[in-house]
Amino acid sequence: MSTELKEQLKKRLYDSIAAQIDLIDYVPEDLHRLIGDFKFDADILGPIPEDVDYVRSATESAPRQDSNAEANVADKDVLATHINTYYDTAFYSEHGITGILLGNPESEYRNIGYWDETTPTQHLASERLQDKLLEFIPDKTGRILDVACGMGASTRRLLNHYDADNIWAINISARQLESVKKNAEGCHAQVMNAVDMSFEDGFFDSILCIEAAFHFETRQKFLEESHRVLKQDGYLVLSDVLFTDPGRLEQHAVFPSVQNHIESVEEYRQLLSAAGFRNIIIQDVSKEVWGAHFLYTINRLHEEFYKGKLNIVQLTEILWTYYYLNTITGLCLFVCAQK
Ligand SMILES: C[S@@+](CC[C@H](N)C(=O)[O-])C[C@H]1O[C@@H](n2cnc3c(N)ncnc32)[C@H](O)[C@@H]1O
C-alpha cells in the first residue's frame, strides 16, 4: 500500500473514531476498565528484520526469478527469516490477542480448522481438519511425513495411526521443532525447508501438509520434491489457501513471490499433474474452513470483550486484522494426489 494511501486510511479511521467518541454523552463508569492501560503495540506480529522492507513493492520483487539462482537462495533465506519471526513470535507470545488471533490458546494446533454447526471449539476443528485429510489415505501404513508441522499437534495425532518410528516431521523453525519433540515424542523431527528436502527418493508412503503451502517458494518446487520423496502409488494430502489476487502476496513479507499465485482449482490441478501426480482430487472447503473459522472467531472475540478479557482497543485492533485477512482469503482447498 502506498504511503499516501496509508495516511489517508489512518486519517479516515481517526476522524471516524474521533467523531463517534465526540457523540458519546454518557460515559460509562467502567470506561477505564475497557481501555485499561493498554498501549497500542504496532509490533504485535513480531519485530521485522531491518534488512528488508516489510511491504515489498511489485518492482522490488521482480528479481525473484528462477533464472537468478543466487538471488533466489538469498530470497529464500529472507523469506524464512520473515516466516520464522512471524510465527515464532505469534506462537510463543504471552500476548492475549495473539493467542486469540491464532484461535488456539487451548491447543498447539496452528490451523484454522474444519467446521460444521456441531464443532464446538477451535481445537476440535483443527483435529477434524486433520482427520478429514487423513481419510484420503486408504491404508495408513508405512512412513508418513508431516510437512510444516507447526508445534507438532498434527504430528502427535498421527500416532493414532502410525508408530512413532514411522513418523517424520519437518519445519523451517528450529524453535517450533523443540515443541514438536515434546509433543510427539519418538517421532523424527527435523529442521528442513519444504521446497528443499534431504530425504532420499521414494522414502515415504504418504505426505501430509496442513495449511502452509501458500508460504512455499514455490508450491511447484514443493510438489516436485514431494513427488520425488514419495514411493510409487504414495499419497500427498494437503490443505491450502489461495489468495484473492497476486497483489496480496506483495503485501506481507511472510508470503512468497507473485509467481506462487494460483488463480483457480484448474490451475492447481495442472501444477500437480505437471509435477507427476495422478488421481488428483481437489475439494473446495472454503465455507467449512475459513468461512466458519472467521465467524467463530468474530463471535468469540466479542464474548472475550464482554467477559472483560479484551479491552476496546484490543478488540478493534484484532477485528481490523481479521477483516483484512477476510479480504485476502480466497479459496480453501483440500488436495489429494497419488504418485
Ligand atoms: C499456519 S502454520 C500451520 C502449522 C501446522 N501445520 C498446524 O496445522 O498446526 C504454518 C507453518 O508452516 C511452517 N513453514 C512455513 N514455510 C515453511 C517451509 N518453507 N518449510 C517448512 N515449514 C514451513 C511455519 O513455520 C509454520 O509452522
The ligand as an ORCA input file, in Angstrom:
! r2SCAN-3c Opt
* xyz 0 1
  C      -0.238    -21.938      9.630
  S       1.100    -22.806     10.298
  C       0.489    -24.492     10.215
  C       1.162    -25.374     11.242
  C       0.699    -26.821     11.335
  N       0.672    -27.483     10.051
  C      -0.641    -26.939     12.047
  O      -1.624    -27.270     11.370
  O      -0.687    -26.749     13.264
  C       2.339    -22.739      9.005
  C       3.628    -23.465      9.339
  O       4.411    -23.578      8.151
  C       5.781    -23.529      8.510
  N       6.530    -23.228      7.276
  C       6.409    -22.128      6.510
  N       7.203    -22.199      5.435
  C       7.859    -23.381      5.504
  C       8.793    -24.035      4.661
  N       9.243    -23.477      3.535
  N       9.234    -25.263      5.018
  C       8.802    -25.844      6.164
  N       7.914    -25.266      7.003
  C       7.436    -24.061      6.681
  C       5.801    -22.447      9.579
  O       6.975    -22.478     10.345
  C       4.527    -22.803     10.376
  O       4.829    -23.742     11.370
*
